[in-house]
Amino acid sequence: MTNFRAFIFKNRGLLLTLPAALLAIFGRPSALGIVAGVPLAVAGELLRCWAVGYSGVTTRHDAVTAPKLVTAGPYAYVRNPLYIGNFVTALGFAIAFTGKNSPFERFALVAGSLAAMAAVYAIIVPHEEAFLQLKFGEEYERYRERVPRIIPRGAPLEEAAGQWQAAAVTTAESKTFLLFGAMLLLLALRARFS
């Protein structure tokens, strides 16, 4: 199981572009869908940027790595802010791309996209957590007991560790920014010609 989880982790970027490709191919955007969805997508990317500013470039490696346990910034509220950001971005693009689809098609595309992401994360989150438990032991255990995996806590963790690094965002998020821009371009093209 560990090898399978490592394989999924290594290929997570490719696996998560598949739902985006399905939206781009089968979606039929509307102005209302774009107005409702794009701000959500931007909000998701901003959450990602906030998280990457704290976690640094280690988020782009093919294997799980962490030189230190980061518990500051968004990690003071929730253990997986990058993945929550991805879900918000995906939901935003799903809404934006499916405005003119029939209700059934819209549901299938939105639910299918989010379910594909959930399946990938259901495999890689335990993989990451096992690594963090092994590397940081009791420190990670205390963090895990106080900070939820998915639903953010109302107040930040008081004794949070880590610092914001703006340079990490531009370095680590360059591919994400390109993909985000490509999705916006595809959305504009699909809206114009559908």
C-alpha atoms as a printed R data frame, in Angstrom:
    type eleno elety resid chain resno       x      y       z
1   ATOM     1    CA   MET     A     1   0.000  0.000   0.000
2   ATOM     2    CA   THR     A     2   2.871  2.379   0.771
3   ATOM     3    CA   ASN     A     3   4.271  2.010  -2.759
4   ATOM     4    CA   PHE     A     4   0.833  2.666  -4.256
5   ATOM     5    CA   ARG     A     5   0.371  5.789  -2.116
6   ATOM     6    CA   ALA     A     6   3.858  6.990  -3.044
7   ATOM     7    CA   PHE     A     7   3.050  6.462  -6.740
8   ATOM     8    CA   ILE     A     8  -0.195  8.444  -6.436
9   ATOM     9    CA   PHE     A     9   1.630 11.184  -4.506
10  ATOM    10    CA   LYS     A    10   4.335 11.405  -7.161
11  ATOM    11    CA   ASN     A    11   1.748 11.667  -9.949
12  ATOM    12    CA   ARG     A    12  -0.818 13.819  -8.122
13  ATOM    13    CA   GLY     A    13  -0.357 16.779 -10.460
14  ATOM    14    CA   LEU     A    14  -1.109 14.728 -13.554
15  ATOM    15    CA   LEU     A    15  -4.016 12.964 -11.873
16  ATOM    16    CA   LEU     A    16  -5.549 16.275 -10.813
17  ATOM    17    CA   THR     A    17  -5.300 17.778 -14.299
18  ATOM    18    CA   LEU     A    18  -7.640 15.087 -15.639
19  ATOM    19    CA   PRO     A    19 -10.784 16.572 -14.023
20  ATOM    20    CA   ALA     A    20  -9.721 20.008 -15.286
21  ATOM    21    CA   ALA     A    21  -9.378 18.596 -18.804
22  ATOM    22    CA   LEU     A    22 -12.866 17.061 -18.604
23  ATOM    23    CA   LEU     A    23 -14.319 20.424 -17.584
24  ATOM    24    CA   ALA     A    24 -12.529 22.159 -20.438
25  ATOM    25    CA   ILE     A    25 -13.729 19.593 -22.969
26  ATOM    26    CA   PHE     A    26 -17.325 19.012 -21.855
27  ATOM    27    CA   GLY     A    27 -18.158 22.254 -20.079
28  ATOM    28    CA   ARG     A    28 -20.318 24.924 -21.647
29  ATOM    29    CA   PRO     A    29 -19.640 28.199 -19.795
30  ATOM    30    CA   SER     A    30 -22.137 30.991 -19.249
31  ATOM    31    CA   ALA     A    31 -21.539 34.574 -18.149
32  ATOM    32    CA   LEU     A    32 -23.337 33.926 -14.860
33  ATOM    33    CA   GLY     A    33 -21.298 30.768 -14.217
34  ATOM    34    CA   ILE     A    34 -18.076 32.661 -14.906
35  ATOM    35    CA   VAL     A    35 -19.053 35.534 -12.605
36  ATOM    36    CA   ALA     A    36 -19.920 33.068  -9.833
37  ATOM    37    CA   GLY     A    37 -17.069 30.604 -10.373
38  ATOM    38    CA   VAL     A    38 -13.943 32.617 -11.160
39  ATOM    39    CA   PRO     A    39 -13.878 34.496  -7.815
40  ATOM    40    CA   LEU     A    40 -14.092 31.128  -6.040
41  ATOM    41    CA   ALA     A    41 -11.221 29.804  -8.146
42  ATOM    42    CA   VAL     A    42  -9.153 32.887  -7.312
43  ATOM    43    CA   ALA     A    43  -9.966 32.509  -3.594
44  ATOM    44    CA   GLY     A    44  -8.778 28.899  -3.722
45  ATOM    45    CA   GLU     A    45  -5.524 29.908  -5.369
46  ATOM    46    CA   LEU     A    46  -4.991 32.667  -2.800
47  ATOM    47    CA   LEU     A    47  -5.403 30.074  -0.031
48  ATOM    48    CA   ARG     A    48  -2.842 27.884  -1.814
49  ATOM    49    CA   CYS     A    49  -0.428 30.822  -2.023
50  ATOM    50    CA   TRP     A    50  -0.862 31.567   1.669
51  ATOM    51    CA   ALA     A    51  -0.125 27.930   2.507
52  ATOM    52    CA   VAL     A    52   2.850 27.626   0.146
53  ATOM    53    CA   GLY     A    53   4.330 30.809   1.623
54  ATOM    54    CA   TYR     A    54   4.597 28.895   4.892
55  ATOM    55    CA   SER     A    55   5.342 25.359   3.694
56  ATOM    56    CA   GLY     A    56   7.806 26.428   0.996
57  ATOM    57    CA   VAL     A    57   8.966 24.649  -2.120
58  ATOM    58    CA   THR     A    58   8.778 21.205  -0.521
59  ATOM    59    CA   THR     A    59   5.177 21.040  -1.764
60  ATOM    60    CA   ARG     A    60   6.490 20.366  -5.286
61  ATOM    61    CA   HIS     A    61   8.666 17.331  -4.607
62  ATOM    62    CA   ASP     A    62   7.837 13.903  -6.012
63  ATOM    63    CA   ALA     A    63   8.170 12.355  -2.561
64  ATOM    64    CA   VAL     A    64   6.869 13.603   0.767
65  ATOM    65    CA   THR     A    65   9.422 15.776   2.492
66  ATOM    66    CA   ALA     A    66   9.400 18.339   5.272
67  ATOM    67    CA   PRO     A    67  12.517 19.879   6.783
68  ATOM    68    CA   LYS     A    68  10.413 21.149   9.703
69  ATOM    69    CA   LEU     A    69   6.852 20.911  10.939
70  ATOM    70    CA   VAL     A    70   5.002 24.064   9.880
71  ATOM    71    CA   THR     A    71   2.044 24.983  12.081
72  ATOM    72    CA   ALA     A    72   1.735 28.737  11.348
73  ATOM    73    CA   GLY     A    73  -0.366 30.637   8.816
74  ATOM    74    CA   PRO     A    74  -3.205 28.532   7.451
75  ATOM    75    CA   TYR     A    75  -1.643 25.458   9.093
76  ATOM    76    CA   ALA     A    76  -2.639 26.984  12.430
77  ATOM    77    CA   TYR     A    77  -6.276 26.465  11.404
78  ATOM    78    CA   VAL     A    78  -6.269 23.267   9.344
79  ATOM    79    CA   ARG     A    79  -3.719 20.571   8.457
80  ATOM    80    CA   ASN     A    80  -4.361 20.524   4.700
81  ATOM    81    CA   PRO     A    81  -4.870 24.106   3.486
82  ATOM    82    CA   LEU     A    82  -3.272 23.380   0.096
83  ATOM    83    CA   TYR     A    83  -5.835 20.709  -0.645
84  ATOM    84    CA   ILE     A    84  -8.713 22.840   0.601
85  ATOM    85    CA   GLY     A    85  -7.459 25.593  -1.689
86  ATOM    86    CA   ASN     A    86  -7.398 23.115  -4.571
87  ATOM    87    CA   PHE     A    87 -10.983 22.059  -3.830
88  ATOM    88    CA   VAL     A    88 -12.179 25.674  -3.758
89  ATOM    89    CA   THR     A    89 -10.348 26.390  -7.015
90  ATOM    90    CA   ALA     A    90 -11.776 23.262  -8.639
91  ATOM    91    CA   LEU     A    91 -15.294 24.100  -7.476
92  ATOM    92    CA   GLY     A    92 -14.925 27.611  -8.867
93  ATOM    93    CA   PHE     A    93 -13.758 26.390 -12.257
94  ATOM    94    CA   ALA     A    94 -16.436 23.677 -12.303
95  ATOM    95    CA   ILE     A    95 -19.128 26.324 -11.748
96  ATOM    96    CA   ALA     A    96 -17.553 28.624 -14.333
97  ATOM    97    CA   PHE     A    97 -17.255 25.941 -17.002
98  ATOM    98    CA   THR     A    98 -20.729 24.381 -16.633
99  ATOM    99    CA   GLY     A    99 -23.167 27.312 -16.660
100 ATOM   100    CA   LYS     A   100 -24.869 26.242 -19.897
101 ATOM   101    CA   ASN     A   101 -24.738 22.498 -19.287
102 ATOM   102    CA   SER     A   102 -27.970 20.740 -18.399
103 ATOM   103    CA   PRO     A   103 -28.532 20.282 -14.652
104 ATOM   104    CA   PHE     A   104 -27.613 16.601 -14.923
105 ATOM   105    CA   GLU     A   105 -24.445 17.317 -16.936
106 ATOM   106    CA   ARG     A   106 -23.483 20.097 -14.530
107 ATOM   107    CA   PHE     A   107 -23.951 17.834 -11.538
108 ATOM   108    CA   ALA     A   108 -21.960 15.032 -13.187
109 ATOM   109    CA   LEU     A   109 -19.074 17.310 -14.135
110 ATOM   110    CA   VAL     A   110 -18.902 19.130 -10.796
111 ATOM   111    CA   ALA     A   111 -19.399 16.021  -8.662
112 ATOM   112    CA   GLY     A   112 -17.078 13.953 -10.849
113 ATOM   113    CA   SER     A   113 -14.299 16.545 -10.684
114 ATOM   114    CA   LEU     A   114 -14.519 16.895  -6.927
115 ATOM   115    CA   ALA     A   115 -14.845 13.137  -6.406
116 ATOM   116    CA   ALA     A   116 -11.686 12.535  -8.466
117 ATOM   117    CA   MET     A   117  -9.834 15.045  -6.293
118 ATOM   118    CA   ALA     A   118 -11.221 13.493  -3.115
119 ATOM   119    CA   ALA     A   119 -10.057 10.058  -4.270
120 ATOM   120    CA   VAL     A   120  -6.511 11.299  -4.873
121 ATOM   121    CA   TYR     A   121  -6.407 13.125  -1.527
122 ATOM   122    CA   ALA     A   122  -7.879 10.130   0.323
123 ATOM   123    CA   ILE     A   123  -4.767  8.248  -0.777
124 ATOM   124    CA   ILE     A   124  -2.061 10.874  -0.367
125 ATOM   125    CA   VAL     A   125  -3.133 12.556   2.892
126 ATOM   126    CA   PRO     A   126  -2.602  9.372   4.969
127 ATOM   127    CA   HIS     A   127   0.704  8.907   3.117
128 ATOM   128    CA   GLU     A   128   1.835 12.402   4.123
129 ATOM   129    CA   GLU     A   129   0.570 11.979   7.672
130 ATOM   130    CA   ALA     A   130   2.484  8.722   8.101
131 ATOM   131    CA   PHE     A   131   5.661 10.489   6.985
132 ATOM   132    CA   LEU     A   132   5.078 13.419   9.356
133 ATOM   133    CA   GLN     A   133   4.318 11.056  12.248
134 ATOM   134    CA   LEU     A   134   7.506  9.114  11.605
135 ATOM   135    CA   LYS     A   135   9.683 12.212  11.219
136 ATOM   136    CA   PHE     A   136   8.263 14.483  13.918
137 ATOM   137    CA   GLY     A   137   6.738 11.953  16.319
138 ATOM   138    CA   GLU     A   138   5.183 13.469  19.416
139 ATOM   139    CA   GLU     A   139   5.394 17.018  18.019
140 ATOM   140    CA   TYR     A   140   3.231 16.010  15.052
141 ATOM   141    CA   GLU     A   141   0.908 13.973  17.277
142 ATOM   142    CA   ARG     A   142   0.205 17.043  19.448
143 ATOM   143    CA   TYR     A   143  -0.402 19.146  16.329
144 ATOM   144    CA   ARG     A   144  -2.702 16.507  14.822
145 ATOM   145    CA   GLU     A   145  -4.747 16.314  18.027
146 ATOM   146    CA   ARG     A   146  -5.360 20.075  18.077
147 ATOM   147    CA   VAL     A   147  -5.708 20.998  14.402
148 ATOM   148    CA   PRO     A   148  -8.357 19.332  12.216
149 ATOM   149    CA   ARG     A   149  -7.555 17.658   8.912
150 ATOM   150    CA   ILE     A   150 -10.228 19.349   6.755
151 ATOM   151    CA   ILE     A   151 -12.644 21.629   8.632
152 ATOM   152    CA   PRO     A   152 -10.675 24.657   9.933
153 ATOM   153    CA   ARG     A   153 -10.729 25.447  13.632
154 ATOM   154    CA   GLY     A   154 -12.254 28.772  14.666
155 ATOM   155    CA   ALA     A   155  -9.137 30.237  16.269
156 ATOM   156    CA   PRO     A   156  -5.535 29.713  15.199
157 ATOM   157    CA   LEU     A   157  -3.162 27.475  17.069
158 ATOM   158    CA   GLU     A   158  -1.486 29.740  19.621
159 ATOM   159    CA   GLU     A   159   2.032 28.319  19.592
160 ATOM   160    CA   ALA     A   160   2.362 28.094  15.809
161 ATOM   161    CA   ALA     A   161   5.768 27.612  14.165
162 ATOM   162    CA   GLY     A   162   6.868 28.813  10.746
163 ATOM   163    CA   GLN     A   163   7.375 32.014   8.791
164 ATOM   164    CA   TRP     A   164   5.932 33.433   5.586
165 ATOM   165    CA   GLN     A   165   8.340 33.277   2.630
166 ATOM   166    CA   ALA     A   166   7.059 35.241  -0.365
167 ATOM   167    CA   ALA     A   167   9.805 33.870  -2.610
168 ATOM   168    CA   ALA     A   168   8.521 30.345  -2.013
169 ATOM   169    CA   VAL     A   169   5.204 31.276  -3.614
170 ATOM   170    CA   THR     A   170   6.710 32.443  -6.902
171 ATOM   171    CA   THR     A   171   9.058 29.462  -7.026
172 ATOM   172    CA   ALA     A   172   6.679 26.689  -5.928
173 ATOM   173    CA   GLU     A   173   3.525 27.987  -7.587
174 ATOM   174    CA   SER     A   174   4.900 28.758 -11.065
175 ATOM   175    CA   LYS     A   175   3.313 25.612 -12.585
176 ATOM   176    CA   THR     A   176   0.066 26.235 -10.730
177 ATOM   177    CA   PHE     A   177  -0.041 29.821 -12.010
178 ATOM   178    CA   LEU     A   178   0.490 28.536 -15.564
179 ATOM   179    CA   LEU     A   179  -2.279 25.969 -15.182
180 ATOM   180    CA   PHE     A   180  -4.584 28.571 -13.631
181 ATOM   181    CA   GLY     A   181  -3.890 30.952 -16.531
182 ATOM   182    CA   ALA     A   182  -4.473 28.165 -19.053
183 ATOM   183    CA   MET     A   183  -7.813 27.362 -17.418
184 ATOM   184    CA   LEU     A   184  -8.827 31.044 -17.602
185 ATOM   185    CA   LEU     A   185  -7.821 31.165 -21.276
186 ATOM   186    CA   LEU     A   186  -9.737 27.955 -22.047
187 ATOM   187    CA   LEU     A   187 -12.714 29.327 -20.146
188 ATOM   188    CA   ALA     A   188 -12.657 32.529 -22.215
189 ATOM   189    CA   LEU     A   189 -12.348 30.558 -25.473
190 ATOM   190    CA   ARG     A   190 -15.119 28.107 -24.513
191 ATOM   191    CA   ALA     A   191 -17.404 30.976 -23.459
192 ATOM   192    CA   ARG     A   192 -16.851 32.772 -26.741
193 ATOM   193    CA   PHE     A   193 -17.415 29.749 -28.973
194 ATOM   194    CA   SER     A   194 -20.062 27.733 -27.105
